[in-house]
Each structure stands twice: as structure tokens, then as C-alpha cells.
Amino acid sequence: MRESASPLAAARPEMGERQPVDWESESLLCRWLATVLGTELDDASLERYRNGEAAPFFDYLRDAHGMTHEVARLDEALSRLVMLRAPRLELAADFTELFLVDARSGAPPYASLYAGGEGGFHGEAAERMEARLSEAGYAVRREVAEPADHLAVMLDYLATRLQMLAEAEGPAREEMRQDVGAFLKHELCSWLPLLVSRSAAVKTVSDFYPALLALADAYCHRLSHSPP
């Protein structure tokens, strides 16, 4: 997917009078989730989070989607990082334990693994996602080195579609909205609860990533039921 600037530096959703759905803000949120779930946090990013620079996202999730519990859990996980001796290293270990080990002991974030309960790597979900990316004129960046059905890739693609929805007008807007709704329902909401459940069974030092996955799951389900 296309490389973008840090969402924390650029994305601060305005909290004034709200339309039923602010698709541009939703795009920023998806891009943020894709960024945090796609790579380990470095020292600078972790420091920004600990200094509260994720607050605009948290406020928007509470105000626009009513996600009080999910936001509180993630916020609590962030606040508890100060109790760790080496927060970045501990989070990196959690990232590895959850996302980079095999499916028997971790919670790899690939849609194909959860298809029909007996999925495998590079399954039909990956093929469908590859087709979507190709049709839209995108490809997974070479340096990412992940299958197309990695959660971060799928959220980044969704962010791009939401931005296009924000800019669309007339019949094209309704067509795009239906496409986004179908993608959320069939390609994300269908397996994210299984990923969240599996992540809860993995022993991690911090609750940061399990809480983030639970938030992403709840967010996608709420977004799939958003009004036009």
C-alpha cells in the first residue's frame, strides 16, 4: 500500500458539529490502526503515545462510535507501560509473540487462517484481497513482505476506500458506500472476533496489543452499521 506520514502527526479529527458519518475521519482512524498493527512501535512513536498524542483518536472513537469500554481498556494499557522496565522491548516481544510466531501459539493477523475455522496461509481470503488491490491499482509494498490478507494491509486498503468515499458524489458515492460495507462485513467482521479470541489466549506482558485488536474489531463492526 502507499506509504503515508505518521497519522499521529497529521490526523486530529475535528470534534465540532458532526454529520452522520465523517468518512474522512474514519479513513484517518483506519490508517492509524493499520500503522500500529503493521509494525513494532519505535521509541519516538511510543513516547508520543505516552504523551497523549493518541487522545484525538480516542475522543473520536468515544464520541462518534460510543466505544467507551474499548478506548478505556487501550488507554489503561498505555498508562501501565510506565511500570515496565523497558517498555519498547517488552512491546516488541509481545508483537512477536502475537503476530510473528506460528498459529498454534500466537495470533497471526491473516484472514486466511480464520476462514471456516480451518484456514491456512495464502488462502482464498488472500486471493480475494490480492484481486481487490490489483483492481484498485495497488500492491503491497515490497518492504512490507506480508500477504495481502494481513490485517494491517486490509485496514490500509479500507482507509483508502473511505477517503475515496469522502470525496465521491452522486451515484458513485452510494456505490462506493455499498462496496465499503460489503468489504467490512465479509472481509473483516467475519474473522476479527476469532483473532481477538485467539489473542486473548496468548500470554503477553502488556495488554496493549490485545486491547488494540479488540478495539479494531469493535470499530469495524460499528463502522459496518454506520448510516450513510
KEMAR-489241 format. One line per 5 residues: number of its first residue (from 1); their letters; for each residue x, y, z of C-alpha. Coordinates in steps of 0.02 Angstrom, whole numbers, plus 50000, padded with zeros to 5 digits. Example, Ala and Ser with C-alpha at 12.3 -4.5 7.8 and 13.67 -1.06 7.14 Angstrom:
1	AS	50615:49775:50390 | 50684:49947:50357
# end
This chain:
1	MRESA	50000:50000:50000 | 50055:50180:49984 | 50168:50246:50118 | 50093:50389:50219 | 50152:50511:50350
6	SPLAA	50129:50467:50533 | 49944:50478:50575 | 49987:50546:50746 | 50070:50698:50668 | 49936:50733:50539
11	ARPEM	49770:50667:50600 | 49672:50763:50729 | 49486:50742:50691 | 49385:50898:50720 | 49253:50874:50854
16	GERQP	49131:51010:50802 | 48957:50983:50732 | 48954:50806:50662 | 48871:50734:50508 | 48804:50554:50523
21	VDWES	48973:50489:50463 | 49132:50587:50436 | 49212:50471:50310 | 49374:50568:50305 | 49397:50548:50493
26	ESLLC	49356:50364:50477 | 49491:50350:50345 | 49617:50429:50464 | 49568:50307:50601 | 49589:50157:50487
31	RWLAT	49759:50220:50432 | 49810:50240:50613 | 49754:50063:50657 | 49846:49995:50505 | 50005:50084:50557
36	VLGTE	50003:50025:50737 | 49959:49845:50692 | 50080:49836:50546 | 50246:49873:50629 | 50325:49873:50801
41	LDDAS	50324:50039:50891 | 50489:50131:50894 | 50547:50239:51039 | 50484:50402:50963 | 50311:50333:50924
46	LERYR	50295:50256:51096 | 50343:50420:51178 | 50210:50512:51077 | 50078:50388:51133 | 50131:50403:51314
51	NGEAA	50121:50593:51297 | 49939:50580:51246 | 49951:50613:51059 | 49826:50473:51026 | 49695:50569:51125
56	PFFDY	49607:50641:50970 | 49578:50465:50905 | 49515:50406:51073 | 49398:50555:51088 | 49329:50524:50914
61	LRDAH	49300:50339:50948 | 49205:50381:51107 | 49104:50524:51033 | 49068:50456:50858 | 49055:50271:50896
66	GMTHE	49017:50258:51082 | 49170:50148:51110 | 49196:50197:51291 | 49246:50025:51356 | 49367:49983:51215
71	VARLD	49452:50153:51224 | 49466:50144:51413 | 49549:49973:51401 | 49679:50032:51274 | 49709:50193:51371
76	EALSR	49738:50091:51529 | 49861:49978:51437 | 49957:50132:51381 | 49961:50205:51556 | 50029:50042:51628
81	LVMLR	50179:50043:51511 | 50270:50158:51633 | 50280:50011:51753 | 50385:49910:51631 | 50573:49916:51642
86	APRLE	50595:49925:51453 | 50425:49966:51375 | 50478:49965:51193 | 50570:49799:51208 | 50425:49721:51305
91	LAADF	50301:49779:51172 | 50416:49713:51035 | 50416:49544:51122 | 50226:49548:51132 | 50215:49594:50948
96	TELFL	50323:49444:50905 | 50230:49326:51022 | 50062:49375:50948 | 50093:49411:50766 | 50257:49333:50708
101	VDARS	50252:49156:50779 | 50153:49009:50710 | 49965:48995:50726 | 49973:48861:50860 | 50047:48976:50993
106	GAPPY	50014:49151:50929 | 49878:49252:50843 | 49942:49289:50668 | 49836:49428:50589 | 49796:49344:50423
111	ASLYA	49616:49324:50367 | 49651:49158:50280 | 49694:49074:50446 | 49519:49102:50512 | 49416:49058:50357
116	GGEGG	49294:48922:50402 | 49389:48886:50560 | 49516:48779:50464 | 49601:48908:50356 | 49784:48916:50307
121	FHGEA	49910:49043:50248 | 49884:49117:50074 | 49706:49051:50063 | 49553:49115:49973 | 49546:49272:50081
126	AERME	49720:49320:50022 | 49673:49287:49842 | 49518:49396:49856 | 49620:49535:49935 | 49753:49524:49801
131	ARLSE	49617:49542:49670 | 49544:49694:49759 | 49713:49777:49769 | 49751:49742:49587 | 49582:49808:49531
136	AGYAV	49610:49968:49630 | 49786:49989:49560 | 49880:49948:49721 | 50003:49818:49780 | 50079:49777:49948
141	RREVA	50243:49871:49964 | 50393:49758:49938 | 50470:49806:50104 | 50311:49754:50196 | 50336:49574:50140
146	EPADH	50164:49518:50201 | 50020:49429:50114 | 49877:49538:50055 | 49761:49472:50191 | 49867:49539:50334
151	LAVML	49754:49645:50445 | 49863:49800:50426 | 49857:49788:50236 | 49668:49765:50238 | 49644:49914:50355
156	DYLAT	49758:50021:50247 | 49655:49974:50094 | 49495:50015:50189 | 49567:50184:50236 | 49598:50221:50053
161	RLQML	49421:50170:50006 | 49348:50277:50145 | 49446:50427:50083 | 49377:50396:49909 | 49203:50383:49984
166	AEAEG	49228:50551:50070 | 49268:50629:49902 | 49135:50540:49797 | 48972:50621:49743 | 48806:50566:49670
171	PAREE	48778:50384:49619 | 48964:50347:49635 | 48956:50388:49820 | 48817:50261:49853 | 48906:50129:49751
176	MRQDV	49066:50160:49849 | 48972:50155:50014 | 48897:49986:49972 | 49066:49918:49921 | 49144:49977:50085
181	GAFLK	49001:49900:50182 | 49022:49733:50094 | 49210:49735:50124 | 49185:49768:50309 | 49052:49634:50329
186	HELCS	49129:49494:50228 | 49316:49525:50234 | 49346:49599:50407 | 49200:49573:50527 | 49189:49389:50478
191	WLPLL	49355:49343:50561 | 49411:49482:50678 | 49316:49409:50829 | 49414:49247:50806 | 49578:49343:50802
196	VSRSA	49530:49437:50960 | 49484:49274:51046 | 49648:49193:50997 | 49749:49345:51054 | 49667:49335:51225
201	AVKTV	49740:49160:51247 | 49919:49218:51215 | 50020:49269:51367 | 50085:49446:51343 | 50175:49565:51459
206	SDFYP	50061:49710:51412 | 49877:49716:51365 | 49917:49845:51229 | 49902:49734:51075 | 49756:49626:51136
211	ALLAL	49665:49787:51182 | 49707:49862:51013 | 49639:49709:50922 | 49479:49715:51025 | 49460:49898:50981
216	ADAYC	49490:49865:50795 | 49359:49727:50797 | 49228:49835:50885 | 49268:49982:50771 | 49246:49882:50611
221	HRLSH	49080:49812:50671 | 49016:49985:50716 | 49076:50059:50553 | 48989:49922:50456 | 48824:49979:50533
226	SPP	48854:50166:50510 | 48718:50267:50424 | 48753:50339:50250
# end
